[in-house]
Amino acid sequence: MAKVGLIMGSKSDFDIVKESIDTLKFFGVECDVIVSSAHRTPEQTIEWTKSAKAKGISVIIAFAGAAAHLAGVVASKTNLPVVAVPIASTTLGGLDSLLSSVQMPGGIPVATMAIGKAGAKNAAIYACQIIALHDTLLYEKLELYRKEMADKIAKDNETLKSLID
């Protein structure tokens, strides 16, 4: 089975990263997790990135706060899909992270999610969608997940109607 690589710029990002880990586990997708900084440990970051495909990693999710450009550095060293999750770690509330991830030069794409936990969950689901292109079982799990979300909304709507009547 394909794996997703999760790279965070700092251990302090872990409670956001955990949202991706939990989501990947829910779908039965393995992950490889590392703390590595594009600026403080660039050699380690590049070495891990370059070896990702050989380790069975199909998609990389990069988590970084401030104006750190971890996802961009990772994307510059691999042809694997890279997804950025900006972290709100400064007084700018993650906007600096978001902009540094989304403003990639043409030719080095990085898919960028929302800031924080919602972005971490969506990054994991997006990684699963990429892997599901070649994994029928995972595709079916994603379809069931969407159906269960829709069913919950329908149930909530019925509950709301009963409260009003």
N, CA, C and O atoms as a DFTB+ gen file, in Angstrom:
660 C
 N C O
     1  1       0.838      -1.196       0.000
     2  2       0.000       0.000       0.000
     3  2       0.874       1.248       0.000
     4  3       1.957       1.264       0.586
     5  1       0.397       2.274      -0.654
     6  2       1.104       3.549      -0.706
     7  2       1.112       4.201       0.666
     8  3       0.224       3.978       1.489
     9  1       2.132       5.006       0.889
    10  2       2.250       5.755       2.137
    11  2       2.223       7.252       1.827
    12  3       2.487       7.685       0.705
    13  1       1.894       8.017       2.856
    14  2       1.953       9.470       2.769
    15  2       3.072       9.929       3.688
    16  3       3.154       9.496       4.838
    17  1       3.925      10.795       3.191
    18  2       4.997      11.365       3.999
    19  2       4.523      12.660       4.631
    20  3       4.000      13.540       3.947
    21  1       4.708      12.774       5.933
    22  2       4.335      13.983       6.662
    23  2       5.612      14.608       7.210
    24  3       6.338      13.977       7.979
    25  1       5.884      15.843       6.816
    26  2       7.079      16.535       7.275
    27  2       6.658      17.839       7.927
    28  3       5.947      18.647       7.330
    29  1       7.107      18.032       9.162
    30  2       6.758      19.257       9.891
    31  2       8.032      20.008      10.231
    32  3       9.065      19.410      10.534
    33  1       7.941      21.324      10.175
    34  2       9.103      22.153      10.429
    35  2       9.514      22.221      11.881
    36  3      10.653      22.572      12.190
    37  1       8.591      21.886      12.788
    38  2       8.865      21.968      14.215
    39  2       7.965      20.997      14.962
    40  3       6.831      20.756      14.548
    41  1       8.462      20.441      16.059
    42  2       7.659      19.533      16.871
    43  2       6.410      20.237      17.405
    44  3       5.406      19.585      17.691
    45  1       6.467      21.550      17.538
    46  2       5.303      22.305      18.033
    47  2       4.125      22.251      17.063
    48  3       3.009      22.622      17.426
    49  1       4.361      21.793      15.834
    50  2       3.293      21.661      14.837
    51  2       2.517      20.355      14.998
    52  3       1.533      20.134      14.292
    53  1       2.950      19.480      15.925
    54  2       2.406      18.131      15.977
    55  2       0.900      18.069      16.203
    56  3       0.247      17.203      15.619
    57  1       0.316      18.943      17.020
    58  2      -1.136      18.799      17.256
    59  2      -1.933      19.081      15.984
    60  3      -3.062      18.607      15.859
    61  1      -1.377      19.836      15.042
    62  2      -2.018      20.022      13.731
    63  2      -1.751      18.785      12.859
    64  3      -2.659      18.273      12.203
    65  1      -0.519      18.319      12.860
    66  2      -0.130      17.144      12.070
    67  2      -0.952      15.925      12.491
    68  3      -1.304      15.093      11.655
    69  1      -1.256      15.821      13.778
    70  2      -2.022      14.679      14.291
    71  2      -3.375      14.559      13.596
    72  3      -3.893      13.453      13.441
    73  1      -3.941      15.662      13.185
    74  2      -5.213      15.626      12.453
    75  2      -5.044      14.856      11.139
    76  3      -5.922      14.081      10.759
    77  1      -3.931      15.064      10.451
    78  2      -3.652      14.303       9.222
    79  2      -3.382      12.835       9.546
    80  3      -3.878      11.945       8.855
    81  1      -2.609      12.583      10.583
    82  2      -2.303      11.201      10.967
    83  2      -3.590      10.443      11.258
    84  3      -3.793       9.335      10.761
    85  1      -4.462      11.049      12.069
    86  2      -5.726      10.389      12.432
    87  2      -6.605      10.140      11.210
    88  3      -7.249       9.096      11.112
    89  1      -6.635      11.084      10.288
    90  2      -7.443      10.935       9.073
    91  2      -6.878       9.831       8.184
    92  3      -7.631       9.017       7.648
    93  1      -5.571       9.802       8.029
    94  2      -4.953       8.742       7.226
    95  2      -5.205       7.368       7.851
    96  3      -5.499       6.405       7.142
    97  1      -5.090       7.279       9.176
    98  2      -5.368       6.010       9.863
    99  2      -6.814       5.585       9.636
   100  3      -7.091       4.404       9.423
   101  1      -7.735       6.544       9.681
   102  2      -9.153       6.253       9.456
   103  2      -9.358       5.563       8.108
   104  3     -10.166       4.643       7.986
   105  1      -8.617       6.019       7.104
   106  2      -8.736       5.445       5.762
   107  2      -7.799       4.260       5.529
   108  3      -7.786       3.679       4.444
   109  1      -7.014       3.903       6.551
   110  2      -6.113       2.760       6.429
   111  2      -4.867       3.030       5.618
   112  3      -4.292       2.114       5.030
   113  1      -4.444       4.288       5.584
   114  2      -3.255       4.672       4.822
   115  2      -2.100       4.910       5.791
   116  3      -2.230       5.658       6.760
   117  1      -0.976       4.265       5.514
   118  2       0.214       4.420       6.350
   119  2       0.849       5.796       6.136
   120  3       0.660       6.442       5.105
   121  1       1.613       6.218       7.156
   122  2       2.353       7.466       6.985
   123  2       3.744       7.358       7.597
   124  3       3.994       6.570       8.509
   125  1       4.617       8.163       7.070
   126  2       5.990       8.302       7.544
   127  2       6.101       9.742       8.026
   128  3       5.854      10.666       7.252
   129  1       6.468       9.953       9.293
   130  2       6.438      11.289       9.888
   131  2       7.841      11.705      10.318
   132  3       8.591      10.918      10.896
   133  1       8.177      12.957      10.025
   134  2       9.501      13.480      10.392
   135  2       9.381      14.960      10.760
   136  3       8.533      15.681      10.235
   137  1      10.253      15.392      11.678
   138  2      10.448      16.817      11.956
   139  2      11.724      17.210      11.238
   140  3      12.785      16.636      11.483
   141  1      11.621      18.176      10.361
   142  2      12.787      18.629       9.611
   143  2      12.517      20.030       9.094
   144  3      11.461      20.294       8.520
   145  1      13.452      20.908       9.291
   146  2      13.283      22.303       8.917
   147  2      14.010      22.630       7.616
   148  3      15.159      22.240       7.410
   149  1      13.318      23.346       6.753
   150  2      13.937      23.778       5.494
   151  2      15.105      24.727       5.748
   152  3      16.016      24.833       4.926
   153  1      15.075      25.414       6.885
   154  2      16.107      26.411       7.170
   155  2      17.125      25.948       8.212
   156  3      18.307      26.275       8.105
   157  1      16.678      25.188       9.222
   158  2      17.591      24.767      10.284
   159  2      18.269      23.422       9.991
   160  3      19.381      23.175      10.458
   161  1      17.607      22.560       9.223
   162  2      18.198      21.256       8.854
   163  2      17.954      20.986       7.360
   164  3      17.332      19.983       7.010
   165  1      18.431      21.860       6.495
   166  2      18.126      21.704       5.072
   167  2      18.656      20.414       4.461
   168  3      17.997      19.832       3.600
   169  1      19.837      19.950       4.885
   170  2      20.384      18.717       4.317
   171  2      19.488      17.533       4.653
   172  3      19.218      16.696       3.792
   173  1      19.022      17.456       5.907
   174  2      18.128      16.369       6.326
   175  2      16.825      16.422       5.542
   176  3      16.319      15.392       5.098
   177  1      16.283      17.630       5.372
   178  2      15.036      17.803       4.630
   179  2      15.187      17.302       3.200
   180  3      14.329      16.576       2.696
   181  1      16.263      17.684       2.558
   182  2      16.495      17.285       1.168
   183  2      16.735      15.780       1.063
   184  3      16.222      15.132       0.151
   185  1      17.511      15.222       1.995
   186  2      17.783      13.781       1.983
   187  2      16.478      12.989       2.148
   188  3      16.236      12.037       1.406
   189  1      15.641      13.378       3.113
   190  2      14.370      12.694       3.338
   191  2      13.481      12.799       2.090
   192  3      12.865      11.820       1.668
   193  1      13.426      13.992       1.517
   194  2      12.591      14.216       0.337
   195  2      13.050      13.365      -0.836
   196  3      12.235      12.733      -1.509
   197  1      14.348      13.350      -1.078
   198  2      14.875      12.586      -2.211
   199  2      14.685      11.078      -2.042
   200  3      14.610      10.355      -3.035
   201  1      14.607      10.596      -0.803
   202  2      14.444       9.159      -0.567
   203  2      12.980       8.756      -0.410
   204  3      12.689       7.570      -0.250
   205  1      12.064       9.699      -0.450
   206  2      10.645       9.423      -0.179
   207  2      10.055       8.389      -1.126
   208  3       9.402       7.448      -0.675
   209  1      10.265       8.539      -2.401
   210  2       9.678       7.604      -3.377
   211  2      10.192       6.187      -3.152
   212  3       9.423       5.229      -3.229
   213  1      11.477       6.047      -2.875
   214  2      12.061       4.721      -2.621
   215  2      11.475       4.079      -1.363
   216  3      11.479       2.854      -1.237
   217  1      10.969       4.893      -0.431
   218  2      10.350       4.376       0.797
   219  2       8.865       4.080       0.607
   220  3       8.176       3.740       1.569
   221  1       8.365       4.205      -0.618
   222  2       6.961       3.898      -0.886
   223  2       6.013       5.063      -0.661
   224  3       4.796       4.881      -0.660
   225  1       6.552       6.246      -0.472
   226  2       5.719       7.430      -0.271
   227  2       5.188       7.899      -1.622
   228  3       5.944       8.035      -2.585
   229  1       3.879       8.144      -1.682
   230  2       3.225       8.574      -2.923
   231  2       2.886      10.053      -2.931
   232  3       2.842      10.680      -3.989
   233  1       2.644      10.613      -1.747
   234  2       2.261      12.021      -1.594
   235  2       2.965      12.534      -0.346
   236  3       3.099      11.806       0.638
   237  1       3.415      13.786      -0.383
   238  2       4.041      14.409       0.780
   239  2       3.167      15.564       1.247
   240  3       2.718      16.383       0.445
   241  1       2.932      15.619       2.553
   242  2       2.242      16.754       3.163
   243  2       3.263      17.473       4.030
   244  3       3.877      16.869       4.910
   245  1       3.442      18.763       3.779
   246  2       4.414      19.576       4.513
   247  2       3.680      20.594       5.380
   248  3       2.814      21.325       4.898
   249  1       4.033      20.634       6.653
   250  2       3.417      21.530       7.633
   251  2       4.463      22.531       8.099
   252  3       5.542      22.137       8.544
   253  1       4.155      23.834       8.002
   254  2       5.123      24.823       8.464
   255  2       4.420      26.117       8.841
   256  3       3.418      26.505       8.240
   257  1       4.968      26.765       9.841
   258  2       4.452      28.053      10.280
   259  2       5.393      29.171       9.899
   260  3       6.441      28.951       9.291
   261  1       4.996      30.379      10.270
   262  2       5.726      31.610       9.945
   263  2       5.870      31.715       8.422
   264  3       5.011      31.231       7.685
   265  1       6.919      32.324       7.966
   266  2       7.110      32.440       6.515
   267  2       7.968      31.293       6.006
   268  3       8.523      31.357       4.909
   269  1       8.072      30.238       6.817
   270  2       8.852      29.065       6.422
   271  2       8.318      28.519       5.107
   272  3       7.116      28.555       4.846
   273  1       9.217      28.021       4.297
   274  2       8.824      27.581       2.967
   275  2       9.144      26.110       2.780
   276  3       9.705      25.699       1.765
   277  1       8.772      25.322       3.786
   278  2       9.086      23.898       3.773
   279  2       8.489      23.197       2.560
   280  3       9.183      22.433       1.889
   281  1       7.230      23.439       2.272
   282  2       6.583      22.762       1.142
   283  2       7.282      23.105      -0.177
   284  3       7.457      22.234      -1.030
   285  1       7.670      24.341      -0.344
   286  2       8.352      24.749      -1.574
   287  2       9.708      24.100      -1.731
   288  3      10.073      23.677      -2.828
   289  1      10.459      24.016      -0.647
   290  2      11.767      23.359      -0.694
   291  2      11.584      21.886      -1.027
   292  3      12.303      21.339      -1.864
   293  1      10.613      21.238      -0.366
   294  2      10.344      19.824      -0.625
   295  2       9.937      19.629      -2.094
   296  3      10.454      18.742      -2.774
   297  1       9.020      20.457      -2.570
   298  2       8.548      20.334      -3.959
   299  2       9.670      20.529      -4.967
   300  3       9.642      19.959      -6.057
   301  1      10.651      21.332      -4.600
   302  2      11.764      21.577      -5.533
   303  2      12.689      20.377      -5.675
   304  3      13.518      20.334      -6.583
   305  1      12.549      19.396      -4.773
   306  2      13.451      18.243      -4.773
   307  2      12.767      16.918      -5.106
   308  3      13.390      15.862      -4.996
   309  1      11.481      16.958      -5.517
   310  2      10.775      15.715      -5.852
   311  2       9.719      15.970      -6.913
   312  3       9.255      17.095      -7.096
   313  1       9.354      14.909      -7.604
   314  2       8.218      14.983      -8.527
   315  2       6.961      14.392      -7.914
   316  3       5.925      14.331      -8.576
   317  1       7.030      13.952      -6.655
   318  2       5.836      13.495      -5.954
   319  2       4.924      14.691      -5.695
   320  3       5.409      15.815      -5.567
   321  1       3.611      14.468      -5.616
   322  2       2.719      15.572      -5.263
   323  2       3.027      16.065      -3.844
   324  3       3.205      15.266      -2.924
   325  1       3.087      17.378      -3.683
   326  2       3.350      17.990      -2.380
   327  2       2.157      18.867      -2.012
   328  3       1.680      19.679      -2.805
   329  1       1.699      18.672      -0.794
   330  2       0.565      19.426      -0.266
   331  2       1.052      20.216       0.943
   332  3       1.679      19.653       1.841
   333  1       0.770      21.506       0.972
   334  2       1.178      22.354       2.096
   335  2       0.010      22.566       3.049
   336  3      -1.130      22.767       2.630
   337  1       0.322      22.517       4.343
   338  2      -0.636      22.898       5.377
   339  2       0.003      24.027       6.174
   340  3       0.929      23.797       6.951
   341  1      -0.488      25.242       5.983
   342  2       0.041      26.373       6.742
   343  2      -0.350      26.266       8.223
   344  3      -1.446      25.822       8.566
   345  1       0.574      26.685       9.078
   346  2       0.360      26.645      10.529
   347  2       0.312      28.084      11.056
   348  3       1.148      28.914      10.696
   349  1      -0.665      28.364      11.901
   350  2      -0.775      29.688      12.532
   351  2       0.175      29.734      13.722
   352  3      -0.188      29.320      14.823
   353  1       1.384      30.233      13.508
   354  2       2.380      30.226      14.583
   355  2       2.920      31.615      14.916
   356  3       3.786      31.747      15.780
   357  1       2.426      32.638      14.249
   358  2       2.916      33.992      14.508
   359  2       1.727      34.926      14.718
   360  3       0.573      34.501      14.669
   361  1       2.021      36.177      14.948
   362  2       0.962      37.170      15.128
   363  2       0.158      37.383      13.852
   364  3      -0.902      38.008      13.891
   365  1       0.642      36.875      12.725
   366  2      -0.081      36.996      11.466
   367  2      -1.124      35.891      11.298
   368  3      -1.832      35.856      10.291
   369  1      -1.224      34.994      12.270
   370  2      -2.276      33.980      12.288
   371  2      -2.217      32.951      11.175
   372  3      -3.233      32.336      10.850
   373  1      -1.064      32.753      10.594
   374  2      -0.909      31.752       9.542
   375  2      -0.980      32.322       8.136
   376  3      -0.706      31.618       7.165
   377  1      -1.344      33.588       8.020
   378  2      -1.419      34.202       6.690
   379  2      -0.055      34.198       6.008
   380  3       0.035      33.991       4.798
   381  1       1.009      34.427       6.783
   382  2       2.357      34.379       6.220
   383  2       2.677      32.986       5.676
   384  3       3.267      32.854       4.604
   385  1       2.286      31.957       6.416
   386  2       2.503      30.573       5.984
   387  2       1.692      30.264       4.733
   388  3       2.186      29.637       3.796
   389  1       0.450      30.709       4.733
   390  2      -0.425      30.480       3.588
   391  2       0.161      31.108       2.327
   392  3       0.249      30.457       1.286
   393  1       0.554      32.355       2.425
   394  2       1.073      33.053       1.249
   395  2       2.391      32.455       0.758
   396  3       2.618      32.364      -0.448
   397  1       3.266      32.046       1.689
   398  2       4.540      31.468       1.242
   399  2       4.330      30.115       0.562
   400  3       5.155      29.697      -0.250
   401  1       3.234      29.432       0.887
   402  2       2.947      28.134       0.275
   403  2       2.224      28.269      -1.051
   404  3       2.506      27.533      -1.997
   405  1       1.296      29.204      -1.120
   406  2       0.447      29.313      -2.302
   407  2       1.120      30.094      -3.442
   408  3       0.720      29.961      -4.598
   409  1       2.113      30.888      -3.131
   410  2       2.761      31.727      -4.137
   411  2       3.995      31.054      -4.737
   412  3       5.076      31.643      -4.756
   413  1       3.841      29.836      -5.220
   414  2       4.958      29.114      -5.828
   415  2       5.175      29.591      -7.265
   416  3       4.225      29.940      -7.967
   417  1       6.447      29.600      -7.690
   418  2       6.706      29.984      -9.077
   419  2       6.203      28.900     -10.028
   420  3       6.137      27.726      -9.663
   421  1       5.854      29.296     -11.235
   422  2       5.404      28.335     -12.236
   423  2       6.433      27.235     -12.444
   424  3       7.627      27.506     -12.570
   425  1       5.968      26.001     -12.479
   426  2       6.848      24.862     -12.711
   427  2       7.119      24.024     -11.478
   428  3       7.543      22.876     -11.604
   429  1       6.886      24.565     -10.282
   430  2       7.086      23.831      -9.031
   431  2       5.778      23.933      -8.237
   432  3       5.659      24.776      -7.347
   433  1       4.802      23.083      -8.552
   434  2       3.491      23.203      -7.898
   435  2       3.475      22.678      -6.461
   436  3       4.154      21.710      -6.121
   437  1       2.690      23.341      -5.648
   438  2       2.371      22.905      -4.289
   439  2       0.875      23.123      -4.105
   440  3       0.389      24.248      -4.225
   441  1       0.148      22.057      -3.816
   442  2      -1.271      22.199      -3.489
   443  2      -1.331      22.733      -2.066
   444  3      -0.666      22.195      -1.180
   445  1      -2.107      23.772      -1.831
   446  2      -2.122      24.403      -0.510
   447  2      -3.511      24.337       0.088
   448  3      -4.498      24.709      -0.547
   449  1      -3.571      23.857       1.322
   450  2      -4.831      23.715       2.045
   451  2      -5.051      24.902       2.978
   452  3      -4.243      25.830       3.031
   453  1      -6.142      24.852       3.698
   454  2      -6.467      25.891       4.676
   455  2      -5.472      25.859       5.834
   456  3      -4.769      24.870       6.037
   457  1      -5.427      26.929       6.570
   458  2      -4.574      27.052       7.747
   459  2      -5.111      26.155       8.863
   460  3      -6.309      26.163       9.145
   461  1      -4.232      25.388       9.493
   462  2      -4.579      24.663      10.710
   463  2      -5.205      23.299      10.516
   464  3      -4.967      22.620       9.517
   465  1      -6.029      22.904      11.516
   466  2      -6.559      21.539      11.579
   467  2      -7.457      21.182      10.399
   468  3      -7.393      20.057       9.903
   469  1      -8.286      22.103       9.941
   470  2      -9.131      21.798       8.775
   471  2      -8.253      21.526       7.560
   472  3      -8.536      20.616       6.781
   473  1      -7.206      22.297       7.396
   474  2      -6.273      22.073       6.298
   475  2      -5.551      20.745       6.424
   476  3      -5.312      20.068       5.424
   477  1      -5.201      20.367       7.654
   478  2      -4.524      19.088       7.887
   479  2      -5.434      17.921       7.539
   480  3      -4.994      16.948       6.926
   481  1      -6.699      18.014       7.928
   482  2      -7.646      16.949       7.597
   483  2      -7.851      16.881       6.087
   484  3      -7.820      15.797       5.505
   485  1      -8.058      18.022       5.458
   486  2      -8.265      18.038       4.005
   487  2      -7.030      17.581       3.244
   488  3      -7.153      16.936       2.203
   489  1      -5.851      17.899       3.743
   490  2      -4.618      17.445       3.087
   491  2      -4.551      15.921       3.089
   492  3      -4.166      15.310       2.092
   493  1      -4.923      15.317       4.201
   494  2      -4.915      13.850       4.284
   495  2      -5.950      13.246       3.337
   496  3      -5.676      12.257       2.656
   497  1      -7.128      13.840       3.299
   498  2      -8.164      13.336       2.385
   499  2      -7.718      13.519       0.934
   500  3      -7.916      12.628       0.108
   501  1      -7.127      14.652       0.627
   502  2      -6.628      14.912      -0.724
   503  2      -5.553      13.897      -1.105
   504  3      -5.545      13.392      -2.228
   505  1      -4.650      13.600      -0.178
   506  2      -3.624      12.587      -0.432
   507  2      -4.281      11.230      -0.706
   508  3      -3.863      10.498      -1.603
   509  1      -5.305      10.909       0.073
   510  2      -6.040       9.653      -0.163
   511  2      -6.695       9.654      -1.541
   512  3      -6.707       8.623      -2.214
   513  1      -7.233      10.782      -1.968
   514  2      -7.847      10.863      -3.287
   515  2      -6.816      10.616      -4.394
   516  3      -7.114       9.957      -5.390
   517  1      -5.626      11.138      -4.217
   518  2      -4.564      10.918      -5.207
   519  2      -4.211       9.433      -5.248
   520  3      -4.116       8.844      -6.325
   521  1      -4.022       8.837      -4.095
   522  2      -3.672       7.418      -4.027
   523  2      -4.815       6.563      -4.574
   524  3      -4.575       5.540      -5.216
   525  1      -6.056       6.980      -4.321
   526  2      -7.235       6.217      -4.751
   527  2      -7.385       6.144      -6.267
   528  3      -8.180       5.347      -6.763
   529  1      -6.651       6.943      -7.000
   530  2      -6.663       6.843      -8.463
   531  2      -6.236       5.450      -8.914
   532  3      -6.624       4.989      -9.987
   533  1      -5.428       4.782      -8.079
   534  2      -4.920       3.448      -8.416
   535  2      -5.212       2.436      -7.310
   536  3      -4.568       1.390      -7.234
   537  1      -6.182       2.750      -6.455
   538  2      -6.518       1.862      -5.334
   539  2      -8.037       1.847      -5.179
   540  3      -8.620       2.738      -4.562
   541  1      -8.660       0.831      -5.746
   542  2     -10.123       0.741      -5.761
   543  2     -10.719       0.699      -4.364
   544  3     -11.742       1.336      -4.114
   545  1     -10.106      -0.034      -3.454
   546  2     -10.621      -0.138      -2.084
   547  2     -10.622       1.223      -1.396
   548  3     -11.597       1.588      -0.738
   549  1      -9.538       1.970      -1.545
   550  2      -9.467       3.299      -0.951
   551  2     -10.504       4.225      -1.585
   552  3     -11.130       5.029      -0.894
   553  1     -10.681       4.111      -2.891
   554  2     -11.702       4.913      -3.576
   555  2     -13.081       4.632      -2.985
   556  3     -13.861       5.556      -2.752
   557  1     -13.378       3.365      -2.747
   558  2     -14.670       2.992      -2.162
   559  2     -14.814       3.528      -0.735
   560  3     -15.904       3.943      -0.340
   561  1     -13.730       3.523       0.036
   562  2     -13.766       4.086       1.391
   563  2     -14.079       5.586       1.339
   564  3     -14.841       6.099       2.159
   565  1     -13.484       6.276       0.368
   566  2     -13.751       7.718       0.218
   567  2     -15.207       7.960      -0.177
   568  3     -15.833       8.901       0.311
   569  1     -15.751       7.115      -1.059
   570  2     -17.159       7.255      -1.436
   571  2     -18.070       7.043      -0.232
   572  3     -19.025       7.796      -0.037
   573  1     -17.783       6.029       0.574
   574  2     -18.576       5.755       1.772
   575  2     -18.482       6.915       2.761
   576  3     -19.481       7.301       3.368
   577  1     -17.287       7.465       2.920
   578  2     -17.071       8.615       3.808
   579  2     -17.967       9.793       3.400
   580  3     -18.613      10.417       4.242
   581  1     -17.993      10.081       2.103
   582  2     -18.844      11.183       1.611
   583  2     -20.319      10.884       1.839
   584  3     -21.082      11.770       2.222
   585  1     -20.723       9.635       1.605
   586  2     -22.115       9.246       1.821
   587  2     -22.496       9.401       3.291
   588  3     -23.575       9.901       3.608
   589  1     -21.612       8.973       4.180
   590  2     -21.887       9.100       5.615
   591  2     -21.995      10.564       6.037
   592  3     -22.817      10.900       6.890
   593  1     -21.175      11.441       5.450
   594  2     -21.298      12.880       5.748
   595  2     -22.656      13.398       5.283
   596  3     -23.315      14.138       6.012
   597  1     -23.078      13.021       4.086
   598  2     -24.369      13.463       3.556
   599  2     -25.517      12.911       4.400
   600  3     -26.484      13.618       4.681
   601  1     -25.404      11.642       4.801
   602  2     -26.443      11.038       5.646
   603  2     -26.566      11.770       6.977
   604  3     -27.671      11.958       7.486
   605  1     -25.435      12.182       7.539
   606  2     -25.454      12.915       8.814
   607  2     -26.180      14.254       8.660
   608  3     -26.952      14.649       9.534
   609  1     -25.934      14.935       7.568
   610  2     -26.611      16.212       7.319
   611  2     -28.118      15.983       7.182
   612  3     -28.914      16.745       7.731
   613  1     -28.507      14.940       6.454
   614  2     -29.939      14.627       6.302
   615  2     -30.570      14.333       7.663
   616  3     -31.679      14.784       7.949
   617  1     -29.861      13.578       8.499
   618  2     -30.359      13.262       9.844
   619  2     -30.461      14.535      10.694
   620  3     -31.450      14.737      11.399
   621  1     -29.443      15.383      10.622
   622  2     -29.467      16.652      11.366
   623  2     -30.641      17.521      10.920
   624  3     -31.274      18.191      11.735
   625  1     -30.921      17.501       9.624
   626  2     -32.032      18.278       9.087
   627  2     -33.362      17.762       9.641
   628  3     -34.232      18.549      10.013
   629  1     -33.512      16.457       9.693
   630  2     -34.739      15.870      10.258
   631  2     -34.878      16.211      11.742
   632  3     -35.970      16.521      12.217
   633  1     -33.754      16.150      12.469
   634  2     -33.769      16.508      13.880
   635  2     -34.188      17.974      14.057
   636  3     -34.993      18.303      14.929
   637  1     -33.637      18.824      13.231
   638  2     -33.980      20.254      13.297
   639  2     -35.464      20.464      13.034
   640  3     -36.121      21.228      13.741
   641  1     -35.991      19.791      12.023
   642  2     -37.418      19.919      11.686
   643  2     -38.286      19.475      12.861
   644  3     -39.307      20.100      13.149
   645  1     -37.886      18.400      13.541
   646  2     -38.686      17.915      14.664
   647  2     -38.666      18.879      15.830
   648  3     -39.618      18.934      16.610
   649  1     -37.584      19.645      15.959
   650  2     -37.501      20.650      17.032
   651  2     -38.391      21.853      16.754
   652  3     -38.900      22.495      17.672
   653  1     -38.565      22.139      15.491
   654  2     -39.361      23.313      15.082
   655  2     -40.853      22.988      15.119
   656  3     -41.665      23.828      15.508
   657  1     -41.208      21.782      14.718
   658  2     -42.644      21.399      14.646
   659  2     -43.284      21.279      15.989
   660  3     -44.472      20.968      16.082
